[in-house]
Amino acid sequence: MIVYYAVAVLVIGLDQLTKWLVVKNMELGEHISVLDPYIALLSHRNRGAAWGMLEGKMWLFFIVTIVVVGAIIYFFHTEGKKDRLLGISLMLLLGGAIGNFIDRLLRGEVVDFISVLIPVINYDFPIFNVADAALTIAVALILLHVLLDEKKKKKKVS
Protein backbone atom coordinates (compact mmCIF):
# COMPACT_ATOMS: atom_id res chain seq x y z
CA MET A 1 0.00 0.00 0.00
CA ILE A 2 2.90 2.35 0.73
CA VAL A 3 4.10 1.92 -2.88
CA TYR A 4 0.76 3.22 -4.14
CA TYR A 5 0.85 6.29 -1.92
CA ALA A 6 4.47 6.83 -2.99
CA VAL A 7 3.14 7.38 -6.53
CA ALA A 8 0.90 10.20 -5.27
CA VAL A 9 3.74 11.71 -3.22
CA LEU A 10 6.07 11.54 -6.24
CA VAL A 11 3.51 13.35 -8.42
CA ILE A 12 2.97 16.04 -5.77
CA GLY A 13 6.71 16.50 -5.25
CA LEU A 14 7.53 16.70 -8.96
CA ASP A 15 4.58 19.01 -9.55
CA GLN A 16 5.51 21.40 -6.75
CA LEU A 17 9.22 21.36 -7.63
CA THR A 18 8.60 22.22 -11.28
CA LYS A 19 6.12 24.96 -10.36
CA TRP A 20 8.58 26.42 -7.84
CA LEU A 21 11.31 26.43 -10.51
CA VAL A 22 9.02 28.23 -12.95
CA VAL A 23 7.94 30.84 -10.38
CA LYS A 24 11.54 31.48 -9.23
CA ASN A 25 13.25 31.45 -12.63
CA MET A 26 10.76 32.73 -15.19
CA GLU A 27 8.87 35.97 -15.57
CA LEU A 28 5.11 35.69 -15.98
CA GLY A 29 4.48 35.24 -19.71
CA GLU A 30 8.10 34.29 -20.45
CA HIS A 31 8.47 31.71 -23.23
CA ILE A 32 11.38 29.24 -23.51
CA SER A 33 11.40 27.03 -26.59
CA VAL A 34 12.19 23.36 -25.94
CA LEU A 35 11.33 21.75 -29.29
CA ASP A 36 10.39 24.66 -31.50
CA PRO A 37 7.54 25.14 -32.33
CA TYR A 38 5.93 22.11 -30.72
CA ILE A 39 6.94 22.19 -27.05
CA ALA A 40 7.82 25.17 -24.90
CA LEU A 41 7.87 26.37 -21.32
CA LEU A 42 5.49 29.28 -20.86
CA SER A 43 5.04 30.82 -17.42
CA HIS A 44 1.29 31.20 -16.97
CA ARG A 45 -1.17 31.43 -14.06
CA ASN A 46 -4.70 30.05 -13.96
CA ARG A 47 -7.25 31.28 -11.41
CA GLY A 48 -9.89 28.82 -12.62
CA ALA A 49 -10.24 25.17 -13.54
CA ALA A 50 -9.23 23.58 -16.84
CA TRP A 51 -9.03 26.14 -19.65
CA GLY A 52 -9.70 28.91 -17.11
CA MET A 53 -13.30 27.88 -16.46
CA LEU A 54 -14.93 29.12 -13.24
CA GLU A 55 -12.25 31.74 -12.69
CA GLY A 56 -12.38 33.31 -9.24
CA LYS A 57 -14.49 30.53 -7.67
CA MET A 58 -11.72 29.39 -5.31
CA TRP A 59 -14.17 28.38 -2.55
CA LEU A 60 -15.78 25.93 -4.98
CA PHE A 61 -12.42 24.38 -5.87
CA PHE A 62 -11.58 23.91 -2.18
CA ILE A 63 -14.85 22.11 -1.47
CA VAL A 64 -14.77 19.98 -4.62
CA THR A 65 -11.12 19.01 -4.13
CA ILE A 66 -11.64 17.95 -0.51
CA VAL A 67 -14.64 15.81 -1.52
CA VAL A 68 -12.75 14.32 -4.51
CA VAL A 69 -9.65 13.54 -2.43
CA GLY A 70 -11.84 11.81 0.17
CA ALA A 71 -13.62 9.83 -2.55
CA ILE A 72 -10.34 8.79 -4.19
CA ILE A 73 -8.91 7.55 -0.88
CA TYR A 74 -12.13 5.71 -0.03
CA PHE A 75 -12.33 4.12 -3.48
CA PHE A 76 -8.65 3.17 -3.35
CA HIS A 77 -9.13 1.35 -0.05
CA THR A 78 -12.32 -0.40 -1.16
CA GLU A 79 -11.47 -1.23 -4.80
CA GLY A 80 -8.08 0.11 -5.86
CA LYS A 81 -5.94 -2.20 -3.74
CA LYS A 82 -7.45 -5.20 -5.57
CA ASP A 83 -6.11 -4.15 -8.98
CA ARG A 84 -2.66 -2.69 -9.64
CA LEU A 85 -3.71 -0.62 -12.67
CA LEU A 86 -6.68 0.90 -10.83
CA GLY A 87 -4.58 1.53 -7.71
CA ILE A 88 -1.86 3.37 -9.63
CA SER A 89 -4.50 5.32 -11.59
CA LEU A 90 -6.18 6.47 -8.39
CA MET A 91 -2.86 7.55 -6.88
CA LEU A 92 -2.01 9.56 -10.01
CA LEU A 93 -5.43 11.16 -9.67
CA LEU A 94 -4.81 11.86 -5.99
CA GLY A 95 -1.38 13.37 -6.63
CA GLY A 96 -2.66 15.59 -9.43
CA ALA A 97 -5.64 16.81 -7.41
CA ILE A 98 -3.49 17.62 -4.37
CA GLY A 99 -0.77 19.25 -6.49
CA ASN A 100 -3.16 21.81 -7.94
CA PHE A 101 -4.96 22.17 -4.57
CA ILE A 102 -1.68 23.23 -2.96
CA ASP A 103 -1.30 25.97 -5.58
CA ARG A 104 -4.81 27.25 -5.03
CA LEU A 105 -4.37 27.19 -1.27
CA LEU A 106 -0.93 28.86 -1.15
CA ARG A 107 -0.96 31.08 -4.25
CA GLY A 108 -4.63 31.62 -5.04
CA GLU A 109 -3.90 30.38 -8.57
CA VAL A 110 -2.40 27.40 -10.38
CA VAL A 111 1.02 27.66 -12.03
CA ASP A 112 0.93 26.27 -15.57
CA PHE A 113 3.99 26.11 -17.79
CA ILE A 114 3.91 23.37 -20.44
CA SER A 115 2.88 24.62 -23.86
CA VAL A 116 2.25 22.13 -26.67
CA LEU A 117 1.38 22.69 -30.31
CA ILE A 118 -0.20 19.64 -31.97
CA PRO A 119 1.23 19.81 -35.49
CA VAL A 120 -1.16 17.65 -37.53
CA ILE A 121 -4.16 19.82 -36.68
CA ASN A 122 -2.15 22.94 -35.77
CA TYR A 123 -3.84 23.09 -32.34
CA ASP A 124 -2.26 25.10 -29.53
CA PHE A 125 -3.16 22.89 -26.55
CA PRO A 126 -4.05 24.74 -23.32
CA ILE A 127 -1.02 25.31 -21.08
CA PHE A 128 -0.74 22.72 -18.31
CA ASN A 129 1.51 21.41 -15.52
CA VAL A 130 2.69 18.11 -14.01
CA ALA A 131 -0.46 17.73 -11.87
CA ASP A 132 -2.67 18.23 -14.95
CA ALA A 133 -0.64 15.64 -16.86
CA ALA A 134 -1.02 13.16 -13.97
CA LEU A 135 -4.79 13.76 -13.89
CA THR A 136 -5.07 13.17 -17.64
CA ILE A 137 -2.94 10.01 -17.54
CA ALA A 138 -4.99 8.78 -14.55
CA VAL A 139 -8.27 9.19 -16.41
CA ALA A 140 -6.89 7.37 -19.46
CA LEU A 141 -5.66 4.51 -17.24
CA ILE A 142 -9.00 4.30 -15.43
CA LEU A 143 -10.77 4.03 -18.79
CA LEU A 144 -8.30 1.30 -19.78
CA HIS A 145 -9.00 -0.49 -16.48
CA VAL A 146 -12.76 -0.34 -17.12
CA LEU A 147 -12.33 -1.75 -20.64
CA LEU A 148 -10.06 -4.56 -19.46
CA ASP A 149 -12.37 -5.33 -16.53
CA GLU A 150 -15.38 -5.55 -18.86
CA LYS A 151 -13.43 -7.86 -21.16
CA LYS A 152 -12.56 -10.10 -18.17
CA LYS A 153 -16.20 -10.20 -17.08
CA LYS A 154 -17.38 -11.15 -20.57
CA LYS A 155 -14.76 -13.90 -20.71
CA LYS A 156 -15.99 -15.33 -17.39
CA VAL A 157 -19.59 -15.41 -18.65
CA SER A 158 -18.63 -17.25 -21.84
C-alpha positions as CSV (number, residue, x, y, z in Angstrom):
1,M,0.0,0.0,0.0
2,I,2.9,2.3,0.7
3,V,4.1,1.9,-2.9
4,Y,0.8,3.2,-4.1
5,Y,0.8,6.3,-1.9
6,A,4.5,6.8,-3.0
7,V,3.1,7.4,-6.5
8,A,0.9,10.2,-5.3
9,V,3.7,11.7,-3.2
10,L,6.1,11.5,-6.2
11,V,3.5,13.4,-8.4
12,I,3.0,16.0,-5.8
13,G,6.7,16.5,-5.2
14,L,7.5,16.7,-9.0
15,D,4.6,19.0,-9.6
16,Q,5.5,21.4,-6.7
17,L,9.2,21.4,-7.6
18,T,8.6,22.2,-11.3
19,K,6.1,25.0,-10.4
20,W,8.6,26.4,-7.8
21,L,11.3,26.4,-10.5
22,V,9.0,28.2,-12.9
23,V,7.9,30.8,-10.4
24,K,11.5,31.5,-9.2
25,N,13.3,31.5,-12.6
26,M,10.8,32.7,-15.2
27,E,8.9,36.0,-15.6
28,L,5.1,35.7,-16.0
29,G,4.5,35.2,-19.7
30,E,8.1,34.3,-20.4
31,H,8.5,31.7,-23.2
32,I,11.4,29.2,-23.5
33,S,11.4,27.0,-26.6
34,V,12.2,23.4,-25.9
35,L,11.3,21.7,-29.3
36,D,10.4,24.7,-31.5
37,P,7.5,25.1,-32.3
38,Y,5.9,22.1,-30.7
39,I,6.9,22.2,-27.1
40,A,7.8,25.2,-24.9
41,L,7.9,26.4,-21.3
42,L,5.5,29.3,-20.9
43,S,5.0,30.8,-17.4
44,H,1.3,31.2,-17.0
45,R,-1.2,31.4,-14.1
46,N,-4.7,30.0,-14.0
47,R,-7.2,31.3,-11.4
48,G,-9.9,28.8,-12.6
49,A,-10.2,25.2,-13.5
50,A,-9.2,23.6,-16.8
51,W,-9.0,26.1,-19.6
52,G,-9.7,28.9,-17.1
53,M,-13.3,27.9,-16.5
54,L,-14.9,29.1,-13.2
55,E,-12.3,31.7,-12.7
56,G,-12.4,33.3,-9.2
57,K,-14.5,30.5,-7.7
58,M,-11.7,29.4,-5.3
59,W,-14.2,28.4,-2.5
60,L,-15.8,25.9,-5.0
61,F,-12.4,24.4,-5.9
62,F,-11.6,23.9,-2.2
63,I,-14.8,22.1,-1.5
64,V,-14.8,20.0,-4.6
65,T,-11.1,19.0,-4.1
66,I,-11.6,18.0,-0.5
67,V,-14.6,15.8,-1.5
68,V,-12.8,14.3,-4.5
69,V,-9.7,13.5,-2.4
70,G,-11.8,11.8,0.2
71,A,-13.6,9.8,-2.5
72,I,-10.3,8.8,-4.2
73,I,-8.9,7.6,-0.9
74,Y,-12.1,5.7,0.0
75,F,-12.3,4.1,-3.5
76,F,-8.7,3.2,-3.4
77,H,-9.1,1.3,0.0
78,T,-12.3,-0.4,-1.2
79,E,-11.5,-1.2,-4.8
80,G,-8.1,0.1,-5.9
81,K,-5.9,-2.2,-3.7
82,K,-7.4,-5.2,-5.6
83,D,-6.1,-4.2,-9.0
84,R,-2.7,-2.7,-9.6
85,L,-3.7,-0.6,-12.7
86,L,-6.7,0.9,-10.8
87,G,-4.6,1.5,-7.7
88,I,-1.9,3.4,-9.6
89,S,-4.5,5.3,-11.6
90,L,-6.2,6.5,-8.4
91,M,-2.9,7.6,-6.9
92,L,-2.0,9.6,-10.0
93,L,-5.4,11.2,-9.7
94,L,-4.8,11.9,-6.0
95,G,-1.4,13.4,-6.6
96,G,-2.7,15.6,-9.4
97,A,-5.6,16.8,-7.4
98,I,-3.5,17.6,-4.4
99,G,-0.8,19.3,-6.5
100,N,-3.2,21.8,-7.9
101,F,-5.0,22.2,-4.6
102,I,-1.7,23.2,-3.0
103,D,-1.3,26.0,-5.6
104,R,-4.8,27.2,-5.0
105,L,-4.4,27.2,-1.3
106,L,-0.9,28.9,-1.2
107,R,-1.0,31.1,-4.2
108,G,-4.6,31.6,-5.0
109,E,-3.9,30.4,-8.6
110,V,-2.4,27.4,-10.4
111,V,1.0,27.7,-12.0
112,D,0.9,26.3,-15.6
113,F,4.0,26.1,-17.8
114,I,3.9,23.4,-20.4
115,S,2.9,24.6,-23.9
116,V,2.3,22.1,-26.7
117,L,1.4,22.7,-30.3
118,I,-0.2,19.6,-32.0
119,P,1.2,19.8,-35.5
120,V,-1.2,17.6,-37.5
121,I,-4.2,19.8,-36.7
122,N,-2.1,22.9,-35.8
123,Y,-3.8,23.1,-32.3
124,D,-2.3,25.1,-29.5
125,F,-3.2,22.9,-26.6
126,P,-4.0,24.7,-23.3
127,I,-1.0,25.3,-21.1
128,F,-0.7,22.7,-18.3
129,N,1.5,21.4,-15.5
130,V,2.7,18.1,-14.0
131,A,-0.5,17.7,-11.9
132,D,-2.7,18.2,-14.9
133,A,-0.6,15.6,-16.9
134,A,-1.0,13.2,-14.0
135,L,-4.8,13.8,-13.9
136,T,-5.1,13.2,-17.6
137,I,-2.9,10.0,-17.5
138,A,-5.0,8.8,-14.6
139,V,-8.3,9.2,-16.4
140,A,-6.9,7.4,-19.5
141,L,-5.7,4.5,-17.2
142,I,-9.0,4.3,-15.4
143,L,-10.8,4.0,-18.8
144,L,-8.3,1.3,-19.8
145,H,-9.0,-0.5,-16.5
146,V,-12.8,-0.3,-17.1
147,L,-12.3,-1.7,-20.6
148,L,-10.1,-4.6,-19.5
149,D,-12.4,-5.3,-16.5
150,E,-15.4,-5.6,-18.9
151,K,-13.4,-7.9,-21.2
152,K,-12.6,-10.1,-18.2
153,K,-16.2,-10.2,-17.1
154,K,-17.4,-11.1,-20.6
155,K,-14.8,-13.9,-20.7
156,K,-16.0,-15.3,-17.4
157,V,-19.6,-15.4,-18.7
158,S,-18.6,-17.2,-21.8
